[in-house]
Amino acid sequence: MTVSQIRPVRLSPETKRLLDIDAQHSAGGVFPLPVFIKSGKGSILKDVDGKEIIDFICMLSATNLGQCQPQLLKAVSDSMQTITLTNIATKVGDWAEFTRDMCQRFGYDKMVGMVSGTEGADSAVKFARKWGIKVKKIPPQDVLVFGVADNYHGTGSGIWPIMNNMGQASDYGVSNHNLRNSNPATGAPLTYCFLPDFEAAFMANHTRTAAVIMETIHGKKATFKEELDLAIGVRQLCKKYNVLFIADEVRMGSAKTGKFLCSDWMGPENKPDMVVMGKSITGGAYPASYILGNNEVMDLVGGYESVATFGMAPAAIAATRAMLKIVDDESLMERARWIGEVWEKETADWSMPWLDYTTHRGADLGLYLRRTGNLRLTTRRLGMLCLDKGVLTYPDGDRIRLGVALNIPEEELRRGIAIIKEALNELDAHEEMETGPPMKGVIPEM
Protein backbone atom coordinates (compact mmCIF):
# COMPACT_ATOMS: atom_id res chain seq x y z
CA MET A 1 0.00 0.00 0.00
CA THR A 2 1.40 3.40 -0.99
CA VAL A 3 1.28 6.52 1.17
CA SER A 4 -1.38 8.02 -1.09
CA GLN A 5 -3.62 5.00 -0.49
CA ILE A 6 -3.46 5.27 3.31
CA ARG A 7 -6.54 7.01 4.64
CA PRO A 8 -6.55 9.15 7.80
CA VAL A 9 -7.62 7.49 11.05
CA ARG A 10 -10.56 9.46 12.42
CA LEU A 11 -12.83 9.09 15.44
CA SER A 12 -16.52 8.78 14.64
CA PRO A 13 -18.93 11.59 15.59
CA GLU A 14 -20.61 9.31 18.15
CA THR A 15 -17.27 8.42 19.74
CA LYS A 16 -16.36 12.10 19.97
CA ARG A 17 -19.72 12.89 21.55
CA LEU A 18 -19.23 10.23 24.20
CA LEU A 19 -15.64 11.34 24.84
CA ASP A 20 -16.91 14.87 25.52
CA ILE A 21 -19.44 13.55 28.06
CA ASP A 22 -16.82 11.30 29.61
CA ALA A 23 -14.40 14.20 30.01
CA GLN A 24 -17.05 16.20 31.87
CA HIS A 25 -18.41 13.55 34.20
CA SER A 26 -15.97 10.63 34.56
CA ALA A 27 -12.85 10.66 36.75
CA GLY A 28 -9.93 8.29 37.07
CA GLY A 29 -9.56 5.02 35.23
CA VAL A 30 -6.66 4.21 32.94
CA PHE A 31 -5.75 5.54 29.49
CA PRO A 32 -7.56 3.26 27.03
CA LEU A 33 -7.99 3.73 23.34
CA PRO A 34 -10.96 5.99 22.50
CA VAL A 35 -13.56 3.33 21.74
CA PHE A 36 -16.87 2.58 23.45
CA ILE A 37 -17.91 -1.09 23.34
CA LYS A 38 -21.62 -1.92 23.42
CA SER A 39 -21.79 -5.69 22.97
CA GLY A 40 -19.75 -8.80 22.48
CA LYS A 41 -19.98 -12.49 21.65
CA GLY A 42 -16.98 -14.75 21.99
CA SER A 43 -13.98 -12.81 20.70
CA ILE A 44 -15.97 -10.34 18.59
CA LEU A 45 -16.89 -6.97 20.09
CA LYS A 46 -19.16 -4.27 18.67
CA ASP A 47 -18.66 -0.58 19.34
CA VAL A 48 -21.27 2.17 19.53
CA ASP A 49 -21.20 2.51 15.74
CA GLY A 50 -21.87 -1.20 15.25
CA LYS A 51 -18.33 -1.89 14.01
CA GLU A 52 -17.03 -5.40 14.69
CA ILE A 53 -13.66 -5.63 16.46
CA ILE A 54 -11.61 -8.71 17.27
CA ASP A 55 -10.82 -8.75 20.99
CA PHE A 56 -7.06 -9.00 21.54
CA ILE A 57 -7.05 -7.68 25.11
CA CYS A 58 -9.77 -9.65 26.98
CA MET A 59 -10.65 -6.69 29.17
CA LEU A 60 -7.12 -6.65 30.62
CA SER A 61 -7.20 -10.41 31.22
CA ALA A 62 -10.62 -10.64 32.91
CA THR A 63 -12.51 -12.37 30.09
CA ASN A 64 -10.25 -15.28 29.19
CA LEU A 65 -13.33 -17.25 28.09
CA GLY A 66 -14.51 -14.49 25.77
CA GLN A 67 -17.80 -12.62 25.99
CA CYS A 68 -21.10 -14.29 26.89
CA GLN A 69 -19.77 -17.84 27.20
CA PRO A 70 -23.02 -19.87 27.37
CA GLN A 71 -22.23 -22.26 30.26
CA LEU A 72 -20.75 -19.43 32.30
CA LEU A 73 -23.76 -17.17 31.76
CA LYS A 74 -26.16 -19.97 32.64
CA ALA A 75 -24.33 -20.71 35.90
CA VAL A 76 -24.44 -17.06 37.00
CA SER A 77 -28.02 -16.56 35.80
CA ASP A 78 -29.23 -19.67 37.61
CA SER A 79 -27.54 -18.49 40.79
CA MET A 80 -28.96 -14.97 40.56
CA GLN A 81 -32.45 -16.32 39.96
CA THR A 82 -32.12 -18.55 43.01
CA ILE A 83 -30.93 -15.86 45.43
CA THR A 84 -29.53 -12.38 44.96
CA LEU A 85 -26.95 -12.42 47.74
CA THR A 86 -25.99 -14.23 50.90
CA ASN A 87 -22.88 -13.03 52.63
CA ILE A 88 -21.15 -12.47 55.98
CA ALA A 89 -24.48 -11.88 57.71
CA THR A 90 -24.95 -15.66 57.67
CA LYS A 91 -23.25 -18.79 56.39
CA VAL A 92 -23.28 -18.88 52.61
CA GLY A 93 -24.82 -22.17 51.51
CA ASP A 94 -22.21 -23.19 48.93
CA TRP A 95 -19.17 -21.66 50.60
CA ALA A 96 -17.95 -24.52 52.81
CA GLU A 97 -17.83 -27.13 50.07
CA PHE A 98 -16.44 -24.57 47.62
CA THR A 99 -13.51 -23.77 49.91
CA ARG A 100 -12.83 -27.48 50.38
CA ASP A 101 -12.83 -28.09 46.63
CA MET A 102 -10.61 -25.07 45.88
CA CYS A 103 -8.09 -25.97 48.56
CA GLN A 104 -7.94 -29.57 47.35
CA ARG A 105 -7.50 -28.50 43.73
CA PHE A 106 -4.70 -26.05 44.43
CA GLY A 107 -3.06 -27.75 47.39
CA TYR A 108 -3.67 -25.31 50.27
CA ASP A 109 -5.37 -25.54 53.66
CA LYS A 110 -7.68 -22.50 53.76
CA MET A 111 -8.92 -19.66 51.62
CA VAL A 112 -10.47 -16.21 51.97
CA GLY A 113 -12.90 -14.66 49.49
CA MET A 114 -12.65 -11.01 48.49
CA VAL A 115 -14.02 -9.03 45.54
CA SER A 116 -11.22 -7.38 43.56
CA GLY A 117 -7.63 -8.32 42.82
CA THR A 118 -6.54 -5.20 44.68
CA GLU A 119 -8.36 -6.39 47.81
CA GLY A 120 -6.87 -9.83 47.40
CA ALA A 121 -3.29 -8.59 47.13
CA ASP A 122 -3.77 -6.11 49.98
CA SER A 123 -5.25 -8.78 52.26
CA ALA A 124 -2.53 -11.32 51.48
CA VAL A 125 0.13 -8.78 52.44
CA LYS A 126 -1.81 -7.96 55.60
CA PHE A 127 -1.95 -11.63 56.58
CA ALA A 128 1.77 -11.98 55.93
CA ARG A 129 2.54 -9.02 58.17
CA LYS A 130 0.61 -10.63 61.01
CA TRP A 131 2.52 -13.86 60.46
CA GLY A 132 5.77 -11.89 60.61
CA ILE A 133 4.76 -10.35 63.93
CA LYS A 134 3.19 -13.40 65.60
CA VAL A 135 5.31 -16.24 64.22
CA LYS A 136 8.62 -14.73 63.14
CA LYS A 137 8.51 -12.35 66.14
CA ILE A 138 9.30 -9.20 64.17
CA PRO A 139 8.48 -6.02 66.11
CA PRO A 140 5.32 -4.48 64.57
CA GLN A 141 7.05 -1.23 63.71
CA ASP A 142 9.77 -3.08 61.80
CA VAL A 143 7.85 -5.72 59.83
CA LEU A 144 8.74 -5.46 56.16
CA VAL A 145 7.11 -6.77 52.96
CA PHE A 146 8.86 -6.47 49.61
CA GLY A 147 7.29 -5.99 46.21
CA VAL A 148 9.02 -6.08 42.84
CA ALA A 149 9.67 -3.06 40.63
CA ASP A 150 7.29 -2.87 37.65
CA ASN A 151 4.82 -5.33 39.18
CA TYR A 152 1.20 -4.22 39.55
CA HIS A 153 -1.14 -5.06 42.43
CA GLY A 154 -3.84 -2.37 42.25
CA THR A 155 -4.18 1.14 43.65
CA GLY A 156 -5.87 0.64 47.01
CA SER A 157 -4.17 2.65 49.75
CA GLY A 158 -3.00 -0.47 51.57
CA ILE A 159 -1.12 -2.05 48.64
CA TRP A 160 -0.22 1.03 46.59
CA PRO A 161 3.03 1.88 48.43
CA ILE A 162 4.60 -1.41 47.31
CA MET A 163 4.51 -0.36 43.66
CA ASN A 164 6.50 2.03 41.48
CA ASN A 165 6.12 5.71 42.27
CA MET A 166 2.87 6.98 40.73
CA GLY A 167 2.45 9.93 43.05
CA GLN A 168 1.19 7.84 45.96
CA ALA A 169 3.11 9.83 48.58
CA SER A 170 3.38 13.24 46.92
CA ASP A 171 -0.19 13.53 45.64
CA TYR A 172 -2.17 11.39 48.07
CA GLY A 173 -0.07 11.17 51.22
CA VAL A 174 -0.08 7.36 50.92
CA SER A 175 3.23 5.91 52.03
CA ASN A 176 4.55 3.04 54.08
CA HIS A 177 8.29 2.60 54.54
CA ASN A 178 7.74 -1.02 55.50
CA LEU A 179 5.89 -1.84 52.28
CA ARG A 180 8.19 -1.21 49.34
CA ASN A 181 9.80 -2.47 46.12
CA SER A 182 13.22 -1.08 46.94
CA ASN A 183 16.11 -1.86 49.27
CA PRO A 184 15.59 0.09 52.53
CA ALA A 185 19.34 0.52 52.98
CA THR A 186 20.09 1.95 49.54
CA GLY A 187 16.76 2.95 48.00
CA ALA A 188 17.71 0.93 44.91
CA PRO A 189 14.75 -0.73 43.18
CA LEU A 190 14.28 -4.47 43.30
CA THR A 191 14.67 -4.73 39.55
CA TYR A 192 12.47 -7.19 37.74
CA CYS A 193 14.58 -10.11 36.49
CA PHE A 194 17.75 -9.02 38.32
CA LEU A 195 18.17 -11.42 41.22
CA PRO A 196 21.25 -9.72 42.80
CA ASP A 197 19.00 -6.82 43.89
CA PHE A 198 16.90 -9.27 45.89
CA GLU A 199 19.90 -11.09 47.31
CA ALA A 200 21.27 -7.82 48.66
CA ALA A 201 17.93 -6.74 50.14
CA PHE A 202 17.31 -10.12 51.79
CA MET A 203 20.80 -10.36 53.22
CA ALA A 204 20.53 -6.96 54.88
CA ASN A 205 16.88 -7.16 56.01
CA HIS A 206 15.86 -10.80 56.38
CA THR A 207 15.36 -10.67 60.15
CA ARG A 208 12.53 -8.17 59.73
CA THR A 209 11.14 -9.32 56.37
CA ALA A 210 7.81 -11.15 56.50
CA ALA A 211 7.07 -11.66 52.81
CA VAL A 212 7.61 -10.92 49.16
CA ILE A 213 4.67 -10.48 46.78
CA MET A 214 5.24 -10.72 43.05
CA GLU A 215 3.67 -11.56 39.73
CA THR A 216 5.64 -14.74 39.16
CA ILE A 217 5.25 -14.42 35.40
CA HIS A 218 4.82 -10.90 34.08
CA GLY A 219 5.14 -11.44 30.34
CA LYS A 220 7.31 -8.42 29.64
CA LYS A 221 10.74 -9.86 29.02
CA ALA A 222 11.79 -11.22 25.66
CA THR A 223 12.10 -14.76 27.00
CA PHE A 224 10.07 -16.81 29.44
CA LYS A 225 13.26 -18.18 31.03
CA GLU A 226 14.30 -14.75 32.36
CA GLU A 227 11.07 -14.43 34.32
CA LEU A 228 10.97 -18.01 35.52
CA ASP A 229 14.57 -17.83 36.73
CA LEU A 230 13.77 -14.73 38.78
CA ALA A 231 10.65 -16.24 40.33
CA ILE A 232 12.47 -19.42 41.32
CA GLY A 233 15.45 -17.44 42.58
CA VAL A 234 13.29 -15.24 44.80
CA ARG A 235 11.38 -18.26 46.05
CA GLN A 236 14.63 -19.94 47.06
CA LEU A 237 15.72 -16.79 48.91
CA CYS A 238 12.43 -16.87 50.80
CA LYS A 239 13.09 -20.45 51.89
CA LYS A 240 16.64 -19.59 52.93
CA TYR A 241 15.60 -16.63 55.07
CA ASN A 242 12.20 -17.83 56.38
CA VAL A 243 10.19 -15.32 54.34
CA LEU A 244 6.72 -15.93 52.88
CA PHE A 245 6.40 -16.00 49.09
CA ILE A 246 3.08 -14.61 47.78
CA ALA A 247 2.22 -15.21 44.12
CA ASP A 248 -0.09 -12.59 42.62
CA GLU A 249 -1.96 -14.60 39.98
CA VAL A 250 -4.69 -12.01 39.39
CA ARG A 251 -3.67 -10.99 35.88
CA MET A 252 -1.70 -13.94 34.53
CA GLY A 253 -3.31 -16.88 36.32
CA SER A 254 -6.44 -18.86 35.42
CA ALA A 255 -4.90 -21.02 32.65
CA LYS A 256 -3.63 -18.10 30.59
CA THR A 257 0.02 -19.16 30.40
CA GLY A 258 -0.59 -22.83 29.68
CA LYS A 259 -0.69 -23.94 33.31
CA PHE A 260 -3.49 -22.88 35.61
CA LEU A 261 -1.23 -20.83 37.89
CA CYS A 262 1.93 -19.07 36.74
CA SER A 263 3.62 -20.43 39.86
CA ASP A 264 2.93 -23.97 38.59
CA TRP A 265 5.78 -23.40 36.14
CA MET A 266 8.14 -23.12 39.11
CA GLY A 267 7.62 -26.75 40.09
CA PRO A 268 6.12 -28.26 43.27
CA GLU A 269 9.34 -27.71 45.19
CA ASN A 270 8.84 -23.94 44.78
CA LYS A 271 5.14 -23.79 45.61
CA PRO A 272 4.17 -20.34 47.00
CA ASP A 273 3.07 -19.92 50.61
CA MET A 274 0.05 -17.95 49.39
CA VAL A 275 -1.58 -17.28 46.04
CA VAL A 276 -3.98 -14.52 45.07
CA MET A 277 -6.44 -15.19 42.24
CA GLY A 278 -8.85 -12.79 40.58
CA LYS A 279 -10.04 -11.36 37.26
CA SER A 280 -10.60 -14.37 35.01
CA ILE A 281 -11.04 -16.84 37.87
CA THR A 282 -14.75 -16.16 37.25
CA GLY A 283 -14.39 -15.67 33.50
CA GLY A 284 -15.17 -12.00 34.10
CA ALA A 285 -18.81 -12.90 34.79
CA TYR A 286 -18.82 -11.79 38.44
CA PRO A 287 -16.22 -9.94 40.55
CA ALA A 288 -14.30 -12.21 42.91
CA SER A 289 -10.80 -12.77 44.23
CA TYR A 290 -9.42 -15.51 46.43
CA ILE A 291 -6.43 -15.86 48.74
CA LEU A 292 -5.27 -19.41 49.38
CA GLY A 293 -2.67 -20.36 51.95
CA ASN A 294 -1.68 -22.85 54.62
CA ASN A 295 -2.76 -23.03 58.24
CA GLU A 296 0.38 -21.41 59.62
CA VAL A 297 -0.72 -18.11 58.08
CA MET A 298 -4.45 -18.48 57.51
CA ASP A 299 -5.25 -19.59 61.07
CA LEU A 300 -4.00 -16.21 62.27
CA VAL A 301 -6.81 -14.36 60.46
CA GLY A 302 -9.35 -13.37 63.10
CA GLY A 303 -12.87 -12.03 63.14
CA TYR A 304 -13.45 -8.69 61.41
CA GLU A 305 -9.91 -8.83 59.97
CA SER A 306 -10.95 -9.88 56.47
CA VAL A 307 -14.47 -8.84 55.53
CA ALA A 308 -16.10 -8.29 52.13
CA THR A 309 -19.84 -7.92 51.60
CA PHE A 310 -19.65 -9.68 48.23
CA GLY A 311 -16.65 -11.86 49.08
CA MET A 312 -18.64 -15.08 49.30
CA ALA A 313 -21.43 -14.25 46.86
CA PRO A 314 -23.28 -17.28 45.47
CA ALA A 315 -22.94 -15.93 41.93
CA ALA A 316 -19.17 -15.65 42.36
CA ILE A 317 -18.99 -19.26 43.52
CA ALA A 318 -21.14 -20.38 40.58
CA ALA A 319 -19.00 -18.45 38.10
CA THR A 320 -15.77 -19.85 39.52
CA ARG A 321 -17.02 -23.42 39.44
CA ALA A 322 -18.23 -22.97 35.86
CA MET A 323 -14.96 -21.41 34.76
CA LEU A 324 -12.91 -24.27 36.21
CA LYS A 325 -15.15 -26.85 34.57
CA ILE A 326 -14.91 -25.16 31.17
CA VAL A 327 -11.12 -24.99 31.41
CA ASP A 328 -10.96 -28.68 32.26
CA ASP A 329 -13.60 -29.92 29.81
CA GLU A 330 -12.22 -27.95 26.86
CA SER A 331 -8.52 -28.52 27.68
CA LEU A 332 -7.93 -24.76 27.62
CA MET A 333 -4.53 -24.90 29.27
CA GLU A 334 -3.28 -26.93 26.32
CA ARG A 335 -5.00 -24.53 23.97
CA ALA A 336 -3.27 -21.56 25.62
CA ARG A 337 0.05 -23.16 24.77
CA TRP A 338 -1.14 -23.70 21.18
CA ILE A 339 -2.13 -20.03 20.90
CA GLY A 340 1.38 -19.06 21.97
CA GLU A 341 2.87 -21.38 19.36
CA VAL A 342 0.72 -19.84 16.62
CA TRP A 343 1.76 -16.32 17.66
CA GLU A 344 5.44 -17.32 17.74
CA LYS A 345 5.33 -18.88 14.27
CA GLU A 346 3.31 -16.07 12.71
CA THR A 347 5.59 -13.34 14.06
CA ALA A 348 8.92 -15.12 13.51
CA ASP A 349 9.65 -13.29 10.23
CA TRP A 350 8.45 -9.83 11.29
CA SER A 351 11.38 -7.51 10.64
CA MET A 352 10.08 -3.95 10.70
CA PRO A 353 12.93 -1.65 11.79
CA TRP A 354 10.75 -0.13 14.52
CA LEU A 355 9.79 -3.52 16.00
CA ASP A 356 11.96 -4.54 18.95
CA TYR A 357 10.57 -7.99 19.70
CA THR A 358 7.45 -10.09 20.13
CA THR A 359 6.94 -12.54 22.97
CA HIS A 360 4.25 -14.63 24.61
CA ARG A 361 3.32 -16.63 27.68
CA GLY A 362 0.67 -18.91 26.25
CA ALA A 363 -2.33 -16.76 25.32
CA ASP A 364 -0.72 -13.63 26.80
CA LEU A 365 1.00 -11.94 23.86
CA GLY A 366 3.34 -8.98 23.70
CA LEU A 367 4.80 -6.68 21.07
CA TYR A 368 7.51 -4.09 21.79
CA LEU A 369 8.54 -1.10 19.70
CA ARG A 370 12.01 0.40 19.60
CA ARG A 371 12.50 3.91 20.92
CA THR A 372 13.46 5.75 17.73
CA GLY A 373 12.43 9.33 18.55
CA ASN A 374 10.01 9.21 15.62
CA LEU A 375 6.65 10.45 16.94
CA ARG A 376 4.83 8.29 14.43
CA LEU A 377 6.30 5.11 15.90
CA THR A 378 4.47 4.90 19.21
CA THR A 379 2.38 2.12 20.69
CA ARG A 380 -0.52 4.56 21.05
CA ARG A 381 -0.57 5.17 17.33
CA LEU A 382 -0.11 1.48 16.59
CA GLY A 383 -3.02 0.66 18.88
CA MET A 384 -5.22 3.22 17.11
CA LEU A 385 -4.26 1.84 13.73
CA CYS A 386 -5.08 -1.73 14.83
CA LEU A 387 -8.40 -0.51 16.21
CA ASP A 388 -9.22 1.25 12.95
CA LYS A 389 -8.52 -2.01 11.11
CA GLY A 390 -10.62 -4.04 13.55
CA VAL A 391 -8.47 -5.33 16.44
CA LEU A 392 -8.62 -4.08 20.05
CA THR A 393 -5.28 -3.90 21.88
CA TYR A 394 -3.87 -1.90 24.79
CA PRO A 395 -0.85 0.43 24.38
CA ASP A 396 1.32 0.34 27.51
CA GLY A 397 4.60 2.25 27.29
CA ASP A 398 6.82 0.60 24.70
CA ARG A 399 4.54 -2.44 24.66
CA ILE A 400 1.35 -3.27 22.86
CA ARG A 401 -0.30 -5.47 25.43
CA LEU A 402 -2.21 -8.34 23.86
CA GLY A 403 -4.11 -11.36 25.05
CA VAL A 404 -6.81 -13.48 23.51
CA ALA A 405 -9.56 -15.68 24.90
CA LEU A 406 -8.46 -19.25 25.42
CA ASN A 407 -11.32 -20.40 23.18
CA ILE A 408 -10.84 -17.88 20.37
CA PRO A 409 -11.59 -19.48 16.98
CA GLU A 410 -8.47 -20.10 14.94
CA GLU A 411 -9.72 -17.96 12.04
CA GLU A 412 -10.20 -14.95 14.32
CA LEU A 413 -6.81 -15.49 15.96
CA ARG A 414 -4.97 -15.61 12.64
CA ARG A 415 -6.97 -12.71 11.16
CA GLY A 416 -6.18 -10.58 14.20
CA ILE A 417 -2.46 -11.35 13.95
CA ALA A 418 -2.54 -10.49 10.23
CA ILE A 419 -4.16 -7.12 11.00
CA ILE A 420 -1.50 -6.32 13.59
CA LYS A 421 1.22 -7.13 11.07
CA GLU A 422 -0.46 -4.91 8.47
CA ALA A 423 -0.71 -2.06 10.97
CA LEU A 424 2.96 -2.45 11.92
CA ASN A 425 4.00 -2.26 8.26
CA GLU A 426 1.96 0.91 7.69
CA LEU A 427 2.76 2.68 10.96
CA ASP A 428 5.49 5.02 9.72
CA ALA A 429 3.47 6.01 6.66
CA HIS A 430 0.47 7.34 8.61
CA GLU A 431 0.44 11.11 8.97
CA GLU A 432 -3.13 11.86 10.07
CA MET A 433 -4.35 9.96 13.10
CA GLU A 434 -6.66 10.92 15.96
CA THR A 435 -5.55 9.14 19.13
CA GLY A 436 -8.06 10.44 21.67
CA PRO A 437 -7.76 12.82 24.63
CA PRO A 438 -4.38 13.43 26.28
CA MET A 439 -3.26 11.34 29.21
CA LYS A 440 -3.63 12.62 32.78
CA GLY A 441 -1.23 11.41 35.46
CA VAL A 442 1.26 8.57 35.27
CA ILE A 443 0.58 5.33 33.42
CA PRO A 444 1.52 2.45 35.73
CA GLU A 445 3.18 -0.73 34.60
CA MET A 446 0.17 -3.08 34.50
Secondary structure, 3 states (H helix, E strand, C coil): CCHHHCCCECCCHHHHHHHHHHHHHCCCCCCCCCCCEEEEEECEEEECCCCEEEECCHHHHCCCCCECCHHHHHHHHHHHHHCCCCCCCCCCCCHHHHHHHHHHHHCCCEEEEECCHHHHHHHHHHHHHHHHHHCCCCCCCCCEEECCCCCCCCCCCCCHHHCCCCCHHHHHCCCCCCEECECCCCCCECCCCCHHHHHHHHHHHHHHEEEEEECCCCCCCCCHHHHHHHHHHHHHHHHHHCCEEEEECCCCCCCCCCCCCHHHHHCHHHCCCEEEECHHHHCCCCCCEEEEECHHHHCCCCCCCCCCCCCCCHHHHHHHHHHHHHHHHCCHHHHHHHHHHHHHHHHCCCCCCCEEEEEEECCEEEEEECCCCCCCCCHHHHHHHHHHHCEECEEECCEEEEECCCCCCHHHHHHHHHHHHHHHHHHHHCCCECCCCCCCCCCCCC
